[in-house]
Amino acid sequence: MSDLIDQAQHFEEINLAQSLQARKLMAEATARPAAAGYCLNQHCLEPFDGEPARLYCGPACAESHHRQMQRDRHRRPGG
């Protein structure tokens, strides 16, 4: 019985490693927006005084901007 559990854990570790590697490769291939000195969410645009490398105010703005970019990409011909 413990052999089956050990084998299942081993396969789960392999599966997790493959998933993490795939996510890492996808993240590396995804173009990141350039910092502009203000929040990139077009509905916010809060200035980041003294933080020129910052991209977003927080997670909500990042998610909103990401959703907007996906919608825009689907609207483009051939996208």
C-alpha positions in Angstrom: 0.0 0.0 0.0 2.8 2.5 0.9 4.4 1.7 -2.5 1.2 2.9 -4.2 1.2 6.1 -2.2 4.9 6.7 -2.8 4.3 6.2 -6.6 1.3 8.5 -6.6 3.3 11.2 -4.7 6.1 10.8 -7.2 3.8 11.3 -10.2 2.2 14.3 -8.5 5.6 15.8 -8.0 6.4 15.3 -11.7 3.0 16.8 -12.7 3.6 19.8 -10.5 7.1 20.4 -11.8 5.9 20.2 -15.4 3.0 22.7 -14.6 5.4 25.1 -12.9 7.8 24.9 -15.8 5.1 25.5 -18.4 3.9 28.6 -16.4 7.4 29.9 -16.1 8.0 29.6 -19.9 4.6 31.3 -20.6 5.5 34.1 -18.2 8.9 34.6 -19.8 7.3 34.7 -23.3 4.6 37.2 -22.3 5.5 40.8 -23.0 5.4 43.0 -19.9 4.2 46.5 -20.3 6.7 49.3 -19.7 6.5 51.4 -16.5 5.2 54.9 -17.2 5.4 56.5 -13.8 1.6 56.1 -13.3 -0.9 53.2 -13.0 -1.3 51.6 -16.4 -5.0 50.9 -15.7 -6.7 53.4 -18.1 -9.5 54.0 -15.6 -7.0 54.9 -12.8 -3.8 56.6 -14.1 -2.7 57.5 -10.5 0.8 59.0 -10.6 3.6 57.2 -8.8 5.8 59.9 -7.5 9.2 58.5 -6.6 8.3 55.0 -7.9 9.0 55.1 -11.6 9.3 51.3 -12.0 5.8 50.6 -10.5 3.1 49.4 -12.9 -0.1 49.4 -11.0 -1.7 50.8 -7.8 -2.5 47.2 -6.6 -3.9 43.9 -7.7 -7.4 45.2 -8.6 -5.9 47.7 -11.1 -3.5 45.0 -12.5 -6.4 42.6 -13.0 -8.6 45.2 -14.6 -5.8 46.3 -17.0 -5.0 42.6 -17.9 -8.7 42.0 -18.7 -8.9 45.1 -20.8 -5.8 44.1 -22.8 -7.3 40.6 -23.4 -10.6 42.2 -24.6 -8.7 44.6 -26.9 -6.6 41.7 -28.3 -9.8 39.7 -29.1 -11.3 42.7 -30.9 -8.4 43.2 -33.3 -8.7 41.5 -36.6 -6.6 38.4 -36.6 -6.2 38.5 -32.8 
